[in-house]
Amino acid sequence: MRPIRSLSVRLLVLTVAFVMLAEVLIFAPSVARFRLDWLNQRLAEAALAAQTIEAAPQGMVTKVLEARLLAEVGAHLIDLTQPGGRVYMLATPMPPDPVASFDLRLAGPASLIAEAFAALARTHSRVIRVAGAVPHDPAAVVVVVIDEAPMRDAMAAFAGRILALSIVISLFTAGLVYLSLHRLLVRPMRRITAGIAAFRRDPEDGAAVLIPSGRSDEIGIAERELAEMQAALQTALRQKTRLAALGTAVAMINHDLGNILATASLISERLARSEDPEVVGITPRLMDALDRAAALCRQTLSFCRDGVLPLHCAPVALRGLVAQVGTEVLATRRQGDRERMITWDNRVADNLTLCADPGQLSRALFNLGRNALQAGAGRVTVAADRRPGHLRVTVADDGPGLAPRARDHLFLPFVGTSRTGGTGLGLAIARDVVRAHGGDLKLVDSGPGGTIFALELPERALLAGPEPSPGRPGRDESG
């Protein structure tokens, strides 16, 4: 980074500029005040010189004394008018005619500032007439005719002193502000930037995660948020790495697993020719399970290779699909679950038909139902209603609700589970299925009274069904 573009240099330049701007705003009335004080001093000296006439014998002064008094004041003419009409005048033999006239009694702040800068900007000398009140006798009026050059020279010297003082103040202030901002902002920002660059070079390096400084201001908040983001990203990268390794492993064993399933299918076909009624009864279920296992292997392999679930959409009667999923979910109950009453409540309308992949959609519903049973639910209710723009399928249970850890990482594989031995893949797969159909899976509610998930499918997936209705979110609409 070039120095001129660094934040430190910009802060220094801006600080100097702002301090100089403040000094300019102070300089204007200061110069005007200096000119006013200079003129008032000349008027006071002129009044004092004119009043010496009263002390002179018979009110007369010699030409030599008059010239000395005018020289001390620096005036060509002095005219003092006191109450009662008394007038005292001192003048050179041939006083020059004034070019401009100023009455300090009538001058306002704006006019004083304008006249001061006009005097500073003027390059030639001129004679001016100035009138004002006598400091110790406001009723008296004194008028002087003087050269403007001495006043302009005094103002220029004063302006130079002000400029030098302003430069010193601005540099001193800018240095203090620069050091303060460099310590409070620039150095922490460089540290954060270096941490980001180090993390970008090797995101999986644990040492690259920024260690917050413990500050309580905005910089400290940014450091903590960055550290949390880096830690979360490292966790996600590790999960992605494990999933990539898992996908590679699945691809490697898929061929051997297919051979195993093919052998099991041949054996099941031989079992189908058995005359034992019990064997004949279970063989179709065994063959169907093997076919679904083989299809699952093919789909998993395709997903690991392409990253997208393969869909084979067809018209699906949603109520029948939900009923079939319910039978499969109840069949997976463990021995302890069989001792308690578990209900699969199917509230889907009979005339609701979708264009979807029946295998994948049943897989998503099966994962949601099985998770509910494993969490301890005694009743699972599935309902569906058509809404503007989408179809909403809700899966509600009366279980204990999700743990806080599970809610924070709900759809993350290997993380979004609080159950011992769980992988967290069920919800992740269910969401991938719904998203492959153009929709999304969302958590509607979870608490001590149960959990509600909603599968929101696009309206284009609906082939037939009831008219859209706003419905009420939450447990009332799902049972």
BANULO-716631 format. One line per 10 residues: for each residue x, y, z of C-alpha. Coordinates in Angstrom, 2 decimals, padded with zeros to 5 digits. Example, Ala and Ser with C-alpha at 12.3 -4.5 7.8 and 13.67 -1.06 7.14 Angstrom:
BEGIN
012.30:-004.50:007.80 | 013.67:-001.06:007.14
This chain:
BEGIN
000.00:000.00:000.00 | 001.36:003.42:-000.93 | 001.79:005.73:002.11 | -000.47:008.43:000.67 | -003.32:005.89:000.52 | -002.88:004.56:004.05 | -005.49:005.32:006.66 | -002.89:006.86:008.97 | -001.78:009.48:006.43 | -005.35:010.30:005.52
-006.22:010.81:009.16 | -003.23:013.12:009.60 | -004.06:015.20:006.52 | -007.73:015.47:007.43 | -006.93:016.48:011.00 | -004.58:019.25:009.83 | -007.14:020.44:007.29 | -009.99:020.54:009.83 | -007.89:022.34:012.44 | -006.80:024.91:009.83
-010.43:025.37:008.82 | -011.34:026.02:012.45 | -008.47:028.51:012.70 | -009.72:030.30:009.57 | -013.15:030.63:011.15 | -011.48:032.12:014.22 | -009.10:034.27:012.15 | -011.80:036.33:010.40 | -013.38:037.88:013.52 | -009.93:038.19:015.15
-008.60:040.36:012.33 | -011.77:042.45:012.35 | -011.43:042.93:016.09 | -007.76:043.89:015.73 | -008.65:046.59:013.14 | -011.45:047.94:015.35 | -009.15:048.13:018.41 | -006.42:049.82:016.34 | -008.81:052.49:015.08 | -010.33:053.03:018.55
-006.84:053.54:019.93 | -006.15:056.18:017.27 | -009.43:057.90:018.14 | -008.60:057.87:021.86 | -005.15:059.35:021.19 | -006.72:061.96:018.89 | -009.26:062.96:021.55 | -006.49:063.28:024.12 | -004.42:065.42:021.73 | -007.38:067.70:020.98
-008.15:068.14:024.66 | -004.69:069.62:025.22 | -006.00:072.78:023.61 | -008.00:073.46:026.83 | -004.77:073.31:028.84 | -002.97:075.74:026.55 | -002.93:079.45:027.51 | -005.97:081.20:026.03 | -006.85:077.90:024.26 | -004.08:078.30:021.74
-001.27:075.89:020.83 | 001.85:076.62:018.89 | 002.42:075.22:015.43 | 005.31:073.12:016.72 | 003.14:071.52:019.46 | 000.30:070.97:017.01 | 002.64:069.19:014.59 | 004.04:067.03:017.40 | 000.54:066.08:018.59 | -000.54:065.13:015.06
002.65:063.12:014.56 | 002.12:061.22:017.82 | -001.38:060.26:016.68 | -000.29:059.70:013.08 | -003.14:061.85:011.76 | -003.48:064.63:009.22 | -006.52:066.15:010.97 | -008.23:065.79:014.36 | -011.71:067.16:015.02 | -013.22:066.81:018.53
-016.83:067.89:019.15 | -017.95:067.93:022.79 | -021.37:068.48:024.33 | -022.33:072.15:024.35 | -021.00:072.72:020.85 | -017.34:073.12:021.76 | -015.08:072.13:018.88 | -011.33:071.49:019.05 | -009.39:070.98:015.85 | -005.82:070.10:014.98
-004.63:069.90:011.37 | -001.57:069.98:009.19 | -001.15:073.02:006.93 | -002.76:071.23:003.94 | -004.50:068.04:005.04 | -005.28:065.59:002.17 | -008.84:064.74:001.21 | -009.94:061.30:002.51 | -010.83:058.61:-000.05 | -013.11:056.62:002.24
-015.01:057.35:005.43 | -015.86:054.97:008.32 | -018.12:055.59:011.31 | -017.30:053.04:014.02 | -020.50:053.87:015.86 | -022.58:052.38:013.03 | -020.38:049.40:012.09 | -021.76:045.87:012.53 | -019.88:042.53:012.77 | -020.33:041.67:009.08
-019.22:045.08:007.85 | -016.21:045.08:010.19 | -015.05:041.67:008.83 | -015.59:042.77:005.23 | -013.72:046.06:005.73 | -010.82:044.28:007.50 | -010.26:041.79:004.66 | -010.67:044.56:002.09 | -007.94:046.52:003.84 | -005.63:043.45:003.91
-006.19:042.78:000.24 | -005.54:046.38:-000.86 | -002.05:046.93:-002.32 | -001.99:050.75:-002.50 | -002.10:053.27:000.32 | -004.97:055.73:000.77 | -006.22:058.35:003.20 | -009.32:057.53:005.22 | -011.62:059.41:007.57 | -012.64:057.64:010.79
-015.30:058.84:013.23 | -016.20:057.45:016.63 | -017.10:058.13:020.23 | -014.54:059.19:022.84 | -013.91:056.20:025.19 | -014.41:058.16:028.46 | -017.02:060.59:027.09 | -019.57:058.77:024.87 | -021.38:062.04:024.16 | -018.30:063.46:022.46
-017.41:062.66:018.85 | -013.88:062.56:017.48 | -012.92:062.46:013.80 | -009.47:061.71:012.44 | -008.01:061.67:008.94 | -005.18:059.14:008.75 | -003.19:057.05:006.30 | -004.42:053.46:005.96 | -000.96:051.96:005.34 | 000.18:051.77:009.02
-003.05:050.03:009.95 | -002.68:047.55:007.07 | 000.93:046.82:008.08 | -000.13:046.17:011.69 | -002.96:043.91:010.50 | -000.58:041.97:008.24 | 001.83:041.42:011.13 | -001.06:040.26:013.33 | -002.29:037.91:010.58 | 001.20:036.44:010.25
001.34:035.74:013.99 | -002.10:034.16:013.86 | -001.07:032.01:010.88 | 002.09:030.79:012.57 | 000.18:030.02:015.76 | -002.50:028.20:013.75 | 000.09:026.05:012.03 | 001.69:025.13:015.35 | -001.68:024.35:016.95 | -002.85:022.34:013.94
000.32:020.26:013.78 | 000.31:019.66:017.54 | -003.38:018.74:017.54 | -003.02:016.62:014.42 | -000.11:014.76:015.99 | -002.09:013.98:019.13 | -005.18:012.95:017.16 | -003.04:010.89:014.79 | -001.34:009.01:017.62 | -004.65:008.43:019.37
-006.45:007.20:016.27 | -003.45:005.13:015.23 | -003.51:003.36:018.56 | -007.29:003.04:018.83 | -008.20:002.34:015.20 | -005.36:001.88:012.74 | -003.32:-000.72:014.63 | -006.41:-002.84:015.51 | -007.59:-002.62:011.88 | -004.17:-003.75:010.67
-004.33:-006.63:013.13 | -007.78:-007.63:011.90 | -006.64:-007.32:008.28 | -003.58:-009.48:008.96 | -005.82:-012.05:010.66 | -008.16:-012.14:007.66 | -005.22:-012.53:005.26 | -003.72:-015.34:007.35 | -007.08:-017.11:007.52 | -007.53:-016.75:003.76
-004.16:-018.38:003.13 | -004.97:-021.42:005.30 | -008.59:-021.53:006.54 | -008.11:-024.91:008.23 | -005.20:-023.75:010.39 | -006.46:-023.34:013.96 | -003.75:-020.78:014.69 | -005.15:-018.52:011.95 | -008.29:-017.78:013.99 | -008.13:-014.24:015.36
-007.83:-013.96:019.15 | -010.02:-011.05:020.35 | -008.27:-008.35:022.35 | -011.07:-008.10:024.90 | -012.04:-004.52:024.00 | -015.65:-003.55:024.68 | -016.02:-000.98:021.87 | -016.90:-001.47:018.20 | -013.41:-002.78:017.37 | -013.76:-005.42:020.08
-017.18:-006.42:018.77 | -015.75:-006.73:015.24 | -012.88:-008.89:016.55 | -015.24:-011.22:018.42 | -017.63:-011.53:015.49 | -014.71:-012.24:013.13 | -013.30:-014.87:015.48 | -016.70:-016.58:015.77 | -017.16:-016.47:012.00 | -013.72:-017.98:011.42
-014.36:-020.72:013.98 | -017.75:-021.52:012.41 | -016.21:-021.54:008.94 | -013.46:-023.89:010.07 | -016.10:-026.24:011.52 | -018.03:-026.11:008.24 | -014.85:-026.80:006.25 | -014.06:-029.81:008.42 | -017.60:-031.10:007.90 | -017.30:-030.56:004.17
-014.00:-032.44:004.20 | -015.54:-035.34:006.09 | -018.53:-035.36:003.77 | -016.23:-035.32:000.74 | -014.32:-038.25:002.19 | -017.60:-040.01:002.90 | -018.74:-039.43:-000.66 | -015.47:-040.83:-001.98 | -015.85:-043.86:000.25 | -019.44:-044.41:-000.89
-018.36:-044.19:-004.51 | -015.61:-046.76:-003.89 | -017.82:-049.30:-002.12 | -020.88:-048.75:-004.28 | -019.83:-051.42:-006.81 | -019.21:-054.04:-004.12 | -022.41:-053.13:-002.32 | -024.32:-053.48:-005.57 | -022.96:-056.99:-006.00 | -023.99:-057.85:-002.44
-027.51:-056.53:-003.02 | -027.71:-058.40:-006.35 | -026.81:-061.66:-004.56 | -029.40:-060.95:-001.87 | -032.00:-060.31:-004.59 | -031.24:-063.71:-006.21 | -031.65:-065.42:-002.87 | -034.94:-063.60:-002.24 | -036.22:-064.74:-005.64 | -035.47:-068.35:-004.68
-037.24:-067.82:-001.39 | -040.28:-066.60:-003.33 | -040.60:-070.12:-004.85 | -040.80:-071.66:-001.39 | -044.04:-073.40:-000.40 | -043.80:-072.20:003.20 | -046.69:-069.72:003.66 | -044.74:-067.61:006.17 | -041.76:-067.33:003.80 | -044.05:-066.50:000.89
-045.63:-063.72:002.97 | -042.42:-061.93:003.91 | -040.54:-062.40:000.63 | -042.25:-059.50:-001.25 | -041.41:-057.15:001.61 | -037.81:-058.39:001.58 | -037.51:-057.88:-002.18 | -039.04:-054.39:-001.93 | -036.55:-053.47:000.81 | -033.64:-054.72:-001.29
-034.86:-052.75:-004.32 | -035.13:-049.60:-002.25 | -031.67:-050.18:-000.81 | -030.21:-050.55:-004.29 | -032.02:-047.40:-005.45 | -030.74:-045.54:-002.40 | -027.15:-046.56:-003.24 | -027.56:-045.33:-006.81 | -029.09:-042.04:-005.68 | -026.41:-041.51:-003.03
-023.69:-042.16:-005.56 | -025.27:-039.72:-007.97 | -025.59:-037.10:-005.23 | -021.93:-037.50:-004.19 | -020.84:-037.17:-007.81 | -023.10:-034.36:-009.00 | -024.07:-032.62:-005.75 | -027.75:-032.63:-006.82 | -030.41:-035.18:-005.94 | -031.74:-036.92:-009.05
-035.50:-036.48:-009.41 | -037.95:-038.64:-011.36 | -041.18:-036.70:-011.02 | -044.58:-038.29:-011.54 | -048.15:-037.62:-010.34 | -048.35:-038.53:-006.65 | -051.45:-038.79:-004.45 | -050.12:-037.09:-001.36 | -052.53:-038.73:001.11 | -051.59:-042.20:-000.03
-047.88:-041.34:000.08 | -048.24:-040.03:003.64 | -050.11:-043.18:004.68 | -047.37:-045.38:003.22 | -044.68:-043.34:005.00 | -046.61:-043.68:008.26 | -046.62:-047.47:007.93 | -042.86:-047.47:007.33 | -042.20:-045.10:010.22 | -044.24:-047.19:012.66
-042.47:-050.31:011.46 | -039.13:-048.84:012.56 | -040.21:-048.53:016.18 | -037.82:-049.98:018.67 | -038.89:-052.59:021.17 | -039.36:-050.00:023.89 | -041.47:-047.83:021.58 | -043.84:-050.72:020.83 | -044.99:-050.72:024.42 | -046.40:-047.16:024.16
-049.22:-045.90:021.99 | -047.92:-044.06:018.86 | -050.35:-042.48:016.39 | -049.70:-041.40:012.79 | -052.46:-038.87:012.04 | -052.90:-038.36:008.29 | -054.96:-035.19:007.65 | -054.05:-034.67:004.00 | -057.01:-034.18:001.64 | -057.92:-037.04:-000.71
-057.88:-034.89:-003.87 | -054.37:-033.47:-003.36 | -052.08:-034.58:-006.21 | -048.49:-033.47:-006.74 | -045.92:-033.70:-009.49 | -042.95:-034.94:-007.46 | -040.49:-037.78:-007.01 | -042.39:-040.20:-004.78 | -039.28:-041.96:-003.53 | -037.47:-038.77:-002.56
-040.54:-037.09:-001.07 | -041.34:-040.16:001.01 | -037.71:-040.17:002.13 | -038.03:-036.60:003.45 | -041.33:-037.33:005.25 | -039.89:-040.58:006.63 | -036.88:-038.76:008.11 | -039.13:-036.20:009.80 | -041.46:-038.86:011.20 | -038.65:-041.10:012.42
-036.93:-038.15:014.12 | -040.21:-037.36:015.93 | -040.55:-040.93:017.19 | -036.94:-041.12:018.28 | -037.40:-037.84:020.19 | -040.24:-039.43:022.20 | -043.35:-038.18:020.38 | -046.56:-040.19:020.80 | -048.46:-038.54:017.97 | -047.33:-037.31:014.56
-049.80:-035.26:012.50 | -049.29:-034.58:008.80 | -051.47:-031.93:007.13 | -051.35:-029.97:003.90 | -052.99:-026.81:002.64 | -052.65:-024.74:-000.48 | -051.44:-021.18:000.02 | -050.81:-018.33:-002.42 | -047.70:-019.29:-004.36 | -046.92:-022.61:-002.67
-048.19:-025.79:-001.06 | -047.45:-026.20:002.64 | -047.12:-029.66:004.16 | -046.72:-029.61:007.96 | -045.35:-032.43:010.10 | -046.20:-031.80:013.78 | -045.45:-033.94:016.81 | -046.16:-033.76:020.55 | -042.58:-034.49:021.61 | -040.44:-032.52:024.06
-039.14:-030.10:021.42 | -035.67:-029.51:020.04 | -032.68:-028.82:022.26 | -031.02:-025.40:021.87 | -027.89:-026.98:020.33 | -030.00:-028.78:017.74 | -031.82:-025.55:016.82 | -028.57:-023.62:016.30 | -027.26:-026.22:013.81 | -030.56:-027.63:012.62
-029.73:-028.68:009.07 | -025.96:-029.28:009.42 | -024.86:-032.92:008.97 | -023.15:-034.47:012.01 | -023.93:-031.32:014.05 | -027.69:-030.73:014.03 | -028.58:-033.45:016.51 | -028.72:-033.72:020.30 | -029.55:-037.42:020.39 | -026.82:-039.80:021.47
-025.62:-041.74:018.45 | -027.42:-039.44:015.99 | -025.73:-038.12:012.87 | -027.96:-035.17:012.05 | -028.27:-036.39:008.46 | -032.05:-036.86:008.53 | -033.02:-033.18:008.46 | -030.15:-032.30:006.10 | -031.32:-034.92:003.58 | -034.97:-033.88:004.01
-034.13:-030.26:003.25 | -032.05:-031.26:000.21 | -035.03:-033.25:-001.09 | -037.45:-030.34:-000.68 | -035.00:-027.88:-002.23 | -034.46:-030.22:-005.16 | -038.21:-029.89:-005.76 | -037.88:-026.09:-005.78 | -039.12:-025.52:-002.22 | -037.66:-025.40:001.26
-037.94:-027.07:004.66 | -038.45:-024.74:007.65 | -038.85:-025.05:011.39 | -042.18:-023.42:012.28 | -042.20:-023.96:016.05 | -040.53:-026.04:018.75 | -041.17:-026.13:022.46 | -042.30:-028.32:025.34 | -045.58:-028.94:023.51 | -043.93:-030.35:020.39
-042.27:-029.44:017.10 | -043.67:-028.38:013.72 | -041.78:-028.58:010.43 | -043.18:-027.20:007.17 | -042.35:-028.45:003.68 | -043.07:-025.55:001.33 | -043.34:-026.76:-002.26 | -043.83:-024.44:-005.25 | -047.32:-024.07:-006.64 | -046.24:-025.57:-009.97
-045.85:-028.93:-008.20 | -049.60:-029.00:-007.43 | -051.65:-030.86:-010.03 | -054.96:-030.92:-008.18 | -056.16:-029.84:-004.77 | -058.25:-027.37:-002.76 | -058.32:-023.64:-003.43 | -055.73:-021.49:-001.68 | -056.57:-020.36:001.85 | -054.59:-018.14:004.20
-054.80:-020.63:007.07 | -053.30:-020.03:010.48 | -049.67:-020.77:011.21 | -048.70:-023.01:014.08 | -050.26:-025.96:015.78 | -053.93:-025.21:015.06 | -053.66:-025.88:011.36 | -051.67:-029.11:011.72 | -053.55:-030.71:014.55
